[in-house]
Amino acid sequence: MMTRHYLLVLATTLISAEVLADNIAGVDRFLCSTLRATVCVADGDCATVAPADLNIPQFIEVDTKAKSLATTAASGENRRTTAALISRAEERLVMQGYENGRAFSMLVREETGQASFASVADDRSVIVFAACTPAPGR
């Protein structure tokens, strides 16, 4: 029963992301709005929550040339991380890295702007779904 619930949440989230996202093919800077997050802990419990409940910013600025993920200036948080790997293949953008004891990975379907972010630590994993659009002024 629990598996069906997560599949339903996943399907609903992916549909929502696709509707709200834009084509980012060939774009070096884009903005992603986080939609939903699921956190799973080592004992096997998982919960779907609002990203803010996990201190995940509402908006994430992605700059592929700088290899960075950052909070927006308006958030006042001044958070930034650098990816070790960026690649584009099969109309998808992938960014991966490691920071503060956590590995992270992001996959964006360029044609739709639909995105998934994952963060993995020793005791928990977090998956975030987002919708992305080219950065303003680009």
For each residue, the residues with C-beta under 8 A, 3 or more apart:
1: 4 5
2: 5 6 46
3: 6 7
4: 1 7 8
5: 1 2 8 9
6: 2 3 9 10 38 46 48
7: 3 4 10 11
8: 4 5 11 12
9: 5 6 12 13 36 38 48
10: 6 7 13 14
11: 7 8 14 15
12: 8 9 15 16
13: 9 10 16 17 35 36 129
14: 10 11 17 18 114 129
15: 11 12 18 19
16: 12 13 19 20 35 36 129 131
17: 13 14 20 21 35 112 113 114 115 129 130 131
18: 14 15 21 112 114 131
19: 15 16
20: 16 17 33 35 131
21: 17 18 112 113 114 115 131 132 133
22: 113 132 133 134
23: 110 111 112 113
24: 27 30 93 108 110 113 132 133 134
25: 91 110 111
26: 110
27: 24 30 134 135 138
28: 63 64 65 138
29: 61 62 63 64 65 134 135 138
30: 24 27 61 62 108 113 132 133 134 135 138
31: 59 60 61 62 72 132 133 134 135 136
32: 59 60 62 108 115 130 131 132 133
33: 20 58 59 130 131 132
34: 37 51 56 57 58 59 60 117 128 129 130
35: 13 16 17 20 51 128 129 130 131
36: 9 13 16 48 49 50 51 128 129
37: 34 48 49 50 51 53 54 56 126 127 128 129
38: 6 9 46 47 48 49 126 127
39: 46 47 49 54 124 125 126
40: 44 45 46 124 125 126
41: 44 45 46 123 124
42: 122 123 124
43:
44: 40 41
45: 40 41
46: 2 6 38 39 40 41
47: 38 39
48: 6 9 36 37 38
49: 36 37 38 39 53 54
50: 36 37 53
51: 34 35 36 37 54 56 57 58 128
52: 55 56 58
53: 37 49 50
54: 37 39 49 51 126
55: 52
56: 34 37 51 52 126 128
57: 34 51 60 71 72 75 77 79
58: 33 34 51 52 75
59: 31 32 33 34 71 72 75
60: 31 32 34 57 69 70 71 117 130
61: 29 30 31 68 69 70 71 72 135
62: 29 30 31 32 68 69 95 106 108 132
63: 28 29 66 67 68 70
64: 28 29 67 86 93 95
65: 28 29
66: 63 82
67: 63 64 82 83 84 86 95
68: 61 62 63 80 81 82 83
69: 60 61 62 80 81 83 95 106
70: 60 61 63 79 80 81
71: 57 59 60 61 75 77 78 79 80
72: 31 57 59 61 75
73: 76
74:
75: 57 58 59 71 72
76: 73
77: 57 71
78: 71
79: 57 70 71
80: 68 69 70 71
81: 68 69 70 97 99 104
82: 66 67 68 97 99
83: 67 68 69 86 95 96 97 104 106
84: 67 96 97 98
85: 94 95 96 97
86: 64 67 83 93 94 95
87: 93 94
88: 92 93 94 110
89: 92 94
90:
91: 25 109 110 111
92: 88 89 107 108 109 110
93: 24 64 86 87 88 106 107 108 110
94: 85 86 87 88 89 105 106 107
95: 62 64 67 69 83 85 86 105 106
96: 83 84 85 103 104 105 106
97: 81 82 83 84 85 103 104
98: 84 102 103 104
99: 81 82 102 104
100:
101: 121 122
102: 98 99 119 120 121
103: 96 97 98 119 120
104: 81 83 96 97 98 99 117 118 119 120
105: 94 95 96 117 118
106: 62 69 83 93 94 95 96 115 116 117 118
107: 92 93 94 115 116
108: 24 30 32 62 92 93 113 114 115 132
109: 91 92 112 113 114 115
110: 23 24 25 26 88 91 92 93 113
111: 23 25 91
112: 17 18 21 23 109
113: 17 21 22 23 24 30 108 109 110 131 132 133
114: 14 17 18 21 108 109 129 131 132
115: 17 21 32 106 107 108 109 129 130 131 132
116: 106 107 127 128 129 130
117: 34 60 104 105 106 127 128 129 130
118: 104 105 106 125 126 127 128
119: 102 103 104 125 126 128
120: 102 103 104 125
121: 101 102 124 125
122: 42 101
123: 41 42
124: 39 40 41 42 121
125: 39 40 118 119 120 121
126: 37 38 39 40 54 56 118 119
127: 37 38 116 117 118
128: 34 35 36 37 51 56 116 117 118 119
129: 13 14 16 17 34 35 36 37 114 115 116 117
130: 17 32 33 34 35 60 115 116 117
131: 16 17 18 20 21 32 33 35 113 114 115
132: 21 22 24 30 31 32 33 62 108 113 114 115
133: 21 22 24 30 31 32 113
134: 22 24 27 29 30 31 138
135: 27 29 30 31 61 138
136: 31
137:
138: 27 28 29 30 134 135
